[in-house]
Amino acid sequence: MKRREFIAILAGTAAAWPLAAHAEVSTKRPVIAVLTAITKENNAPLNAFVQGLKELGYVDGVNVDLVYRFAEGHLDRFPALAAEVVGLRPDVILATVTPAAVATKALTTSIPIVCPLLANAINLGLIANESRPGGNVTGISFRTEGLTSKQVELALQMIPNLVKIGFLVNVAGGVIIDRQELESTCQRLGIKAVPAEVRSANDLDAAFQSLADDHVQAVIVLVDGMLFSERRRIAALAAATRLPAIYGFRDHVDAGGLASYGVNLSENFHRAAAYVNKILKGAKPGDLPVEFPTKLELVVNNQAAKALGLNIPPSVLVRADEVIE
């Protein structure tokens, strides 16, 4: 090839580079990485998030790409999964639970992180304060002050002559504020609190057996990703050991549990889509205030109560947002 022809080809190629680069940028879809504690199957909260995105005009594979990493109830997987997620360099990360947000923030201070289930966020260093988070994390709180105390009080209203209450806690979960509140409430009310500590799903059978052997009259299942993932098994174990159990999310009741009092998980995830939308449109997570639950719901499974030989007082039933017959 003659020198003059080579230069002409080179010049033409160079002229096309800016156009090619511009085309690549303009057609690139935003990437939303989702790091979740459980699986994709039977995941109503995650479905609510996707639905929230659709309502805002985002369709996976059309104008946005959703990529998922699932811990499948094993919270110890979060550091490795967080490293995978951060390595993808997404536009925003949905870290579905607080431990996922902690693991992700440890690896990036620049990628925006939205958490629909924030707890103890200031003490964990995720945010500076609720009104102005200040860093790369924001989202929605899933608890309010005194929520666990209300669950204990609900047990008192449902179980006659309650003097000993058990509680199931995943000590590998890292969030201890609910346990502290429960133990403080029981001490104030003169109720003996009996812990059943687990670290994995393999510990659940022994945990319920120990509570039954200790003759507790009710069980509070503290909020946790692994315990949520195992909600059907936990409901079955509570039924088998004839222990009335109270939960923080209605999803446990839908799985056969007795009663729940707390926020609606799916609503939090649906609201999280609005945060993602604002971030994709240019907002900084540090400028987006943390939101708090606007409503707490009481759900009672009357069928589960009858199987336990338990008569739910009318005063509880009349206050319930939903009674499953």
ABEGO torsion letter per residue (X at the ends): XBAAAAAAAAAAAAAAAAAAAAAAAAABBBBBBBBBABBABGBAAAAAAAAAAAAAGBBBGAABBBBBBBAGGBAAAAAAAAAAAAAAGBABBBBABAAAAAAAAAABAABBBBBABBBGAAAAGABABAABAGBABBEBBABBBGAAAAAAAAAAAABBGBABBBBBBBAAAGBAAAAAAAAAAAAAAGBBBBBBBBABAAAAAAAAAAAAAAGBABBBBBBBAAAAAAAAAAAAAAAAAGBBBBBABAAAAAAGBABBBEBBAAAAAAAAAAAAAAAAAGBBAAABBBBBBABBBBBBBAAAAAAAGBBBBAAAAAABABBBX
